[in-house]
Amino acid sequence: MTPEHEEDVDLEIGHVLFMDIVGFSKLLVDEQSRCSNRLNQIVRSTGQFRAAEAADKLIRLPTGDGMVLVFFTSPEAPVRCAVEVAQALKDSADFGLRMGIHSGPVNKVSDVNDRSNLAGGGINIAQRVMDCGDSGHILLSKRVAEDLEQHSKWRPHLQDLGECEVKHGVRVNVVNLYTGEAGNPAPPRKFTRANQEQDAAALAAHAAAAGDAASVRRRNAALLAGFLLAMCAAGAGVWVFSER
């Protein structure tokens, strides 16, 4: 395809908040409907949602078990929105929610129903970041965290978790946001499992190295014993010969 026939793609930087209801597929149909309606009410009531919608700087995408909010305002917008949502759910036992945030390129596409939709790395990475978390977690990509670190309001609440391996072997750098009022301070299970596996591998390697060292020591001891035995036998032979 020549350049003049290539379809133009208008990439924009979107600040993406990806969220889903934990264990949604295990709920009964009426429970799924109740949780979805409750989440919609909470999200719509947040100041960040209302402000971005009023400025026509927000795109909403349903995902079945949650939603995607793409802000075209500032990198702080999805973070503030996530904190508002988490605070609204703090004293509620309705359901567990996990959230992932990333800023990256997005482009507008049309879905099978000819409705406007979004695609791009900004949304994909936000979902991968979210997938690393458990109920209550607000996880950020490293890119978003680096922007927030420039403000004293956010810096004390950011915990670098390191790399997380997600779908198709992709690895993403993840930072946990916990303010005391919002978020989950516990490390996600994916990270604790990865650490346990690394510790087990290190112990196995240490044991193997110790076993190799022990084998070398036993072999050396056997050689030394054999040498001493041979020397004793030779000395005894010399003594017997001299006596004769």
Phi, psi and omega in degrees: 000129181281157182306325183290343179258357180286141179284132178289136177240118181267102179274136174232158175269115178253146177256106197256132171246113180252129181220148172215158181276123183291132178073023184300318184294341180272353181279155172288161186302316181292327178291321177299316180295319180295315181295318180296316179296319179297316179297318179300318180297316181296313182297316181297335183275352182287147180297321181295320179298311184296319182294314181293322179293320179296327180273003183056041181240031183219136172237132182249134179230121176284147179236004181094300180256014180177219180196167173237129174246124180246112180265139175244041181246285181212160178297339180282336187303309180294330179291313178298320178297317179298319179295318178298316180296315181297320179294324178292331181265355188302315183261019181245138178257021184300309183192166176264143181228139173236149186223145177229141185230136178206148172250126182190178184290138175223155175220148183279134178225171175250135180273189185294338178265013182062027175262150181293135180218177179232150175217172176128170184297330180302317180284317182299315181291322177301319178293319180296320177298314179300320182299340180281348188260171175246184180303131178092347183284140167243103185254141181242149169287160180300325181298314179294317181299322180295327176290317182291330181299343180282356180240130183296341179293324186262328188310314183293346186257009183254126179240114181287120182265345182093205184270145175232132178272127183239204186303141178063024178074008179289141179245132180235144175275126189237141177234135180267134177252121177220121184257354188096327177255341183214145179102179181234118184285342184286142176298139177300150182300327180298325180282321179294322177296317180297319179294320178296319179295321178295319179296318179296319179295320179295319178295319179297317179296319179296317180296320179296318179295319178296321178296320178296318180296319179296321178298318179297317180297318179296319180294318179295320179296320179295319178296318180296317179297318179296320179297315179296320179297319179295320178296318178298317180296319179294319179296318179296321180296318179297317181298314180299316182297318182292325179294320178295000000 
